[in-house]
Amino acid sequence: MLIYTKIKNKERRIIMKWNEVQNLYPNEWVVIEAIQAHSDEGLRLVDEMAIVQKFDDSFEAMKQCNELQRERPANEFYFFHTSRPRVEIRERRCYAISGYLQNQLIQPAPLEELVALRSFSSKL
């Protein structure tokens, strides 16, 4: 069930806190878009979010999240089970090839990369 609705090329979203999401979608997998978030001691904490879609299956939620992230890389999309007490994502530091340090959020790998990695590791 897609929660976003499109109106003349603009998305209409209901912005919520995590406890509101948990009340509306108990024991569900949800894909969220972070509307307001901040970093604190190596964690990305999402304060306000919009529900994109709910799922019964974590794999389907991950696929949708990856697809949205590829389509709109400037936005923050995540998937979580509503049984989690908080929406927090562990951040990692990543060194770019040019040598400067930048923060990157841990994002689920594209499905194709996971399949390729699994195939490669099974040959070892």
KALINNOR-V662978 format. One record per residue. N is the residue number from 1. SS is DSSP state (a for helix, b for strand, c for the rest). OMEGA is omega in radians with two decimals (none if undefined). NEAR is the number of other ideal C-beta (glycine too) atoms within 8 Angstrom. Layout:
N & SS & OMEGA & NEAR
N & SS & OMEGA & NEAR
//
This chain:
1 & c & -3.14 & 4
2 & b & -3.08 & 6
3 & c & 3.11 & 10
4 & c & 2.97 & 10
5 & b & -3.13 & 7
6 & b & 3.08 & 8
7 & b & -3.14 & 7
8 & c & 3.09 & 4
9 & c & 3.05 & 4
10 & b & 3.12 & 6
11 & b & 3.08 & 7
12 & b & -3.05 & 7
13 & c & 2.99 & 8
14 & c & -3.10 & 6
15 & b & -3.04 & 7
16 & b & 2.94 & 11
17 & c & -3.09 & 8
18 & a & -3.13 & 10
19 & a & 3.08 & 6
20 & a & 3.09 & 8
21 & a & 3.14 & 14
22 & a & 3.13 & 9
23 & a & -3.13 & 7
24 & a & -3.05 & 8
25 & c & -3.12 & 11
26 & c & 3.12 & 7
27 & c & 3.12 & 6
28 & c & 2.94 & 10
29 & b & 3.13 & 14
30 & b & 2.97 & 16
31 & b & -3.12 & 16
32 & b & 2.93 & 15
33 & b & 3.12 & 12
34 & b & 3.10 & 13
35 & b & 3.07 & 9
36 & b & -3.11 & 7
37 & b & 3.09 & 11
38 & b & 3.12 & 7
39 & b & -3.14 & 9
40 & b & 3.08 & 6
41 & c & 3.07 & 3
42 & c & 3.10 & 6
43 & b & 3.00 & 10
44 & b & -3.10 & 13
45 & b & -3.11 & 11
46 & b & -3.11 & 15
47 & b & 3.12 & 7
48 & b & -3.05 & 10
49 & b & 3.01 & 14
50 & b & 3.10 & 12
51 & b & 3.09 & 14
52 & b & -3.09 & 13
53 & b & 3.06 & 12
54 & b & -3.07 & 10
55 & b & 2.99 & 13
56 & c & -2.98 & 5
57 & c & -3.12 & 7
58 & a & -3.13 & 9
59 & a & 3.12 & 6
60 & a & 3.10 & 10
61 & a & 3.12 & 14
62 & a & 3.13 & 11
63 & a & -3.14 & 9
64 & a & 3.13 & 13
65 & a & 3.11 & 13
66 & a & -3.14 & 13
67 & a & 3.12 & 8
68 & a & -3.13 & 13
69 & a & 3.09 & 12
70 & a & -3.12 & 7
71 & a & -3.05 & 6
72 & c & -3.05 & 7
73 & c & 3.13 & 6
74 & c & -3.13 & 3
75 & c & 3.11 & 9
76 & c & 3.07 & 9
77 & b & 3.13 & 13
78 & b & 3.00 & 11
79 & b & -3.08 & 14
80 & b & 2.95 & 9
81 & b & -3.04 & 9
82 & c & 3.05 & 12
83 & c & 3.13 & 4
84 & c & -3.10 & 7
85 & c & -3.12 & 2
86 & c & 3.04 & 6
87 & c & 3.11 & 11
88 & b & -3.09 & 8
89 & b & 3.11 & 10
90 & b & 3.10 & 8
91 & b & 3.06 & 12
92 & b & 3.07 & 7
93 & b & -3.09 & 8
94 & b & 3.10 & 8
95 & b & 3.11 & 6
96 & c & -3.11 & 8
97 & c & -3.11 & 3
98 & c & 3.04 & 4
99 & c & 3.13 & 5
100 & c & -3.08 & 6
101 & b & 3.07 & 6
102 & b & 3.07 & 7
103 & b & 3.04 & 7
104 & b & 3.06 & 8
105 & b & 3.08 & 9
106 & c & 3.14 & 7
107 & c & 3.06 & 6
108 & c & 3.13 & 8
109 & c & 3.06 & 8
110 & c & -3.09 & 8
111 & a & -3.12 & 9
112 & a & 3.14 & 6
113 & a & 3.12 & 8
114 & a & 3.14 & 9
115 & a & 3.14 & 8
116 & a & 3.13 & 8
117 & a & 3.13 & 9
118 & a & 3.12 & 8
119 & a & -3.13 & 8
120 & a & -3.06 & 8
121 & a & 3.13 & 7
122 & a & 3.12 & 6
123 & a & -3.10 & 5
124 & c & none & 4
//
